[in-house]
Amino acid sequence: FKIIKEGKYKKKEVVFIGDSPNDYDAAEKTGINFFGLSNKFYKFTNVKNICNNFTDIEIKLNKLNNT
């Protein structure tokens, strides 16, 4: 959140990519779009933007930018 404030970014211009429930909680608390990167330790099930690899993230970001 400090980076957003110091860089004067709008929350809609920022995404949080994480691989744990703690990452999701942090994104939710700050109101930032979250992209859950599933891995062998944790599989997201209740997140809007679930990704299995970085290509998935790119595809979902492009869809987000085109809406």
C-alpha positions, 0 to 999 in steps of 0.5 A: 500500500505504501508503494501505491501512496508514494507513487500516487497510483490509483488502485485500479491501476495496480494488481496484486499477484500472490500465491497464498491466502495472506496475499489475498487478504492483503489485497482485499484490505487495500481494495486492489485487484488480486490475481491468485497464482495457484501452486503445489502448496495452495490452490485458490478456489474462491478468487475471481482471477485464479491463474495457474501460470504467468501466461494466465495472468497476462490473458486475464490482465488483458481482459481486465484492461479491455473492459 
